[in-house]
Amino acid sequence: MGTINFGIDLGTTNSGIAQFTNGKVTIYKNPVGFSDTLPSIVAYKKGRIFIGDKARELLKTAHLDVFSSFKRKMGTEHLYQIADTQEQKSPVELSAMILKELQSFLPDEKPQAIVITIPASFDTVQSNATKKAGLLAGFQQVVLLQEPIAACLAYANSQEQDQTQEKNWLVYDFGGGTFDVALVKINERELKITDHEGNNFLGGVDLDHLVIEHLFVPKIEQILQEQHLFKKLITKENNFYAKLYYELLYKAEEVKKELSVKEVIHTEIEWNDGDHYIDFEISRTQFNEVIAPKVDETIVLIQKLLEDNQKSTNEIERIILVGGTTYIPYIRQHLQEVFGIMVDHSIDPTTAVMAGAAYFAGTKETDPELVTINNSVTENTENLPKNTIDFKLIYEVNTQDSEELLVGNALDDFDGFYRIIRKDGGFDTGLMTFKNKFSEFVKVLPKQKNQFTVSVFNQNQELVYEANNIAINHGIYNISGQPLPNDICLEVDDQFGDTYLERIFKKNDILPLTKTVYKTTSKNFSVEANDKLIINILEGKSATLPASNMSIGYIEINSKDFPMNLLKGMDIELKFSMSESRDLSVAVYISSIDFEKKEIFNPHTKNINRKKFDEDIDKVLDAIETELSYVDDIDDADPEDIAVLVKFKKIKDELFNIKFDLVEVDEDDQSERIFQLDERKRRALQAYDQIVRFRDVIYEIDLYKNTKAEAESRLDEATPRQKEQFQKIIKSEKVFLESNEKALIKRKTKELDQLCSDIYYQKEESYGSLYYHYKYLDLDKYKDAKKASKLIASGDKAMENNNFKEVKFIIHELYDLLKVKPKDPYEDTNGSLGLK
């Protein structure tokens, strides 16, 4: 089985391909212009398709059928309309064209397997869309790699640094369409992504739009004598505005590049065959002022990342710059000013990701069903005896050590010899005996690729197996696995009629992942009815509002499909698994009715429902209004309360701004604007939820502790079984109190409360106080007032005689007479999902 070796950076603005060979990375040049990258642009003109540089040239002419930045719409249902061919193309199809074009960079055989990079903040839908693009481009195996990981691998493997001391890095990846920042831990043996933050709709193209909106549009509006020009450009209201938009977009990108090396630049715009001609003088200072708000957004994400991980700037050794946008001097200066950390731009920010992808590809095995390709491990099967054995070798492809463990394992019972030879002759084990399995530390030469031959012989010293191209690279950093970018959660019913999120996989868990959880049914299911069992898997952040997360797997099972009725409280077994490339597999098994269902989810498109979008915002706005109404006089409020109110006000303003901006978006508009608004909405809801959750969790913890204290005070009166139940409830107390999961703590409190009640009412005299509750109810509350009066009279006599057994009987009789029964505080409410 060989290794993949080829890695692709599928970028918003530019893409590239590289290969790992002989312990080093080769970046393949674009045959057109001999540059390291290919512009991620596709154009159609007169029946021809242009990809890359030729397509970008058409932007100058304001040609309409030119498509760029489609990476930002990966995972959406957006379709690009092609006037020239009357076709529609999805972001996946356009991305596949870029991937096919990159294969033309390769002089030799085209790979069947590939590593493709994605932003760390890409959700599961966007990741699956990228994988689909790779398959559509003709690759048979597609492995996804997060861009910050790729950048780290490129940096760690290309720099000569002393890593004997553990260090923390920040990888600042500001690309053409997305922004990621990753916190990285590195030492002499290991490179690990600790955590990350990002925004899939924040990139260099957003800076281009700011240049258009603030530096170009005001002057053009004066000449054209019109208003709201930027909106008309973005929506491409008609052909004139569409052509003008593409020309301005090309100019804005040129301005951005030129101002990275000059203090002042001049550019001009001409349209309508010279009817309009405008000359612009733009300074770097003007440009910096315009882009500052977007750069500040990246600063906020860095600060959040550090805060979430309890890291100070003193604990960060350097900030590594990745992505073409980081060429802008203002970004480098501003990072240095804000954080006071060394800003490292010693590697090429435009090729770092593809180089890192190649390093990673050099460690990833190809699918065994694929034909072996360049630099793969091949087995010499020529002239071997008929009794060739099945044999497996295990070793690390990359190592930082002077010796590396190589393990050989016969798949069947075997007794014989092995020999390992390094191809330069500097290491040779000689003929060594073994039975079934051997382990050998092989010596490796520093800073190079070490090739070994492993030969296995039977007891007659006949060759029965040989692997003659074992490669171990010394001094090459690798990463053991990719971290999950968000929590994966299951929505379940609680005991109070609401739903909450229960985490299945935790953010930063290393993929692939597998877990089995056991739940119970929260209601009865009749095969005669139309009841539904709903299993909803969401991606985002656990212990938050479901509305601030995204559904990535949804199973709806109709009770009519069950072989028999399913009662409340029956066990449900759920098996979840997620591959390294984020395919989600869910298996449902209900043993009581022998029902099984399996589904695999790899959704590659998502759609935003505007009605639900509005409802999610309105629900939180109402809640904030309620919070604000509790404060009568702001002057007399506690300083901590004022700080919280300020946060609520900020979130409220942001949500109103989002609603206002949503009105500006047409009903059928699935452009970047709607997805940018969705990103803003989710962040605002998460901010609200964080404030409320923290406060509510503190309240629930205090309530739990008070209830626990009351239960402890009653334990002397408890039965052995009740004492055992108490210990069961408080087991793992530290874990659930520190979980920040309000619903979990609330359930524990309710269990303790019910236990207290059970202990209290096991003594008959405890029913005395309860009797007076029924006695002083209005008689019209009872179905038979006369009978109730007689029972109360009997109850009074029983109380006088301390006959609590009789009192208990009378209470039950009065309860049965009630017109409306009081709600049992411990009643287990039926759930809407059917899963608890």
Number of C-alpha atoms within 10 A of each C-alpha: 16 22 23 31 28 30 32 28 28 27 31 23 23 23 23 30 31 28 26 25 16 16 19 18 23 15 22 20 19 21 14 12 10 11 12 19 27 28 21 28 28 24 24 20 17 7 8 9 14 18 22 24 17 15 23 22 16 22 24 15 14 22 21 22 20 22 23 22 21 24 24 24 24 25 24 22 17 21 17 16 15 17 12 14 13 7 10 12 13 18 25 29 20 22 29 22 22 25 27 17 18 24 18 14 22 18 8 9 9 15 19 19 28 27 28 29 26 26 27 29 22 22 20 28 24 26 27 24 24 29 27 20 26 29 18 17 20 16 19 16 18 22 21 24 28 22 30 29 29 27 27 30 24 27 22 19 20 19 10 8 9 9 13 10 8 14 16 22 20 27 26 26 29 26 24 25 25 26 26 28 29 26 23 20 18 19 14 16 15 15 21 19 23 15 21 28 21 24 22 21 21 22 26 25 22 16 24 21 20 20 24 20 19 15 18 21 19 16 14 17 14 10 12 10 9 10 13 11 17 20 14 15 22 17 16 16 12 10 13 15 19 19 21 19 23 23 20 25 20 18 21 22 17 13 22 20 15 16 20 16 13 11 12 16 15 11 13 11 16 13 15 8 7 9 7 12 13 14 12 13 11 18 15 21 12 14 21 16 10 17 20 14 13 15 19 14 14 24 19 12 18 23 16 14 20 21 11 11 13 9 14 11 14 11 13 20 15 18 24 24 27 30 28 20 24 22 21 17 14 19 21 17 11 15 19 14 10 10 17 13 18 14 18 15 14 11 16 16 20 23 23 23 37 33 33 34 33 32 32 29 28 29 21 19 15 24 17 9 9 13 12 19 19 18 17 18 17 16 15 13 12 7 8 13 12 7 11 16 19 12 18 12 15 11 14 13 21 23 22 18 15 13 15 19 14 16 14 19 17 17 12 10 10 17 14 19 21 22 17 22 18 22 15 11 8 10 15 16 13 11 15 13 16 15 12 14 19 16 13 14 12 18 16 23 19 15 15 15 20 22 18 21 17 19 18 25 21 18 11 8 12 15 19 20 22 23 19 19 20 22 21 24 24 22 22 23 26 28 17 13 15 20 23 26 24 24 21 25 26 21 21 23 23 23 18 16 12 14 19 21 24 22 19 20 23 18 19 16 16 16 18 16 17 14 12 13 10 12 15 18 22 25 22 16 22 17 15 10 11 12 19 18 19 17 20 19 24 27 24 24 21 26 21 23 21 21 18 22 23 20 20 21 19 14 17 12 15 16 20 16 11 17 11 16 16 18 16 16 15 17 17 20 15 18 16 18 19 20 12 17 19 22 18 21 17 21 15 19 17 19 12 13 14 10 14 13 12 12 13 14 18 21 19 21 17 16 11 13 9 14 8 11 17 15 13 18 20 15 10 19 20 12 13 18 13 11 14 16 9 8 14 9 7 12 9 9 13 10 11 9 12 15 12 17 18 13 15 22 15 14 22 21 14 15 22 14 13 21 17 11 13 18 10 12 16 11 9 7 11 17 18 17 17 19 18 16 20 18 15 17 23 20 15 22 23 21 18 22 17 15 13 17 19 14 13 16 21 15 13 23 20 13 16 22 14 14 21 22 12 14 22 16 12 16 16 11 14 20 12 11 8 16 18 11 15 20 11 11 16 15 11 10 14 9 9 16 19 11 13 20 21 22 22 18 21 20 17 21 23 17 20 24 19 16 22 22 13 13 19 17 12 13 12 15 17 15 20 18 9 14 21 15 10 19 18 9 11 9 16 11 15 20 15 14 15 11 15 23 15 10 18 21 12 14 24 16 13 18 18 9 10 14 16 20 14 17 26 19 13 20 22 11 14 20 15 13 17 19 12 11 10 8 7 8 11 12 9 13 16 20 21 19 22 21 26 23
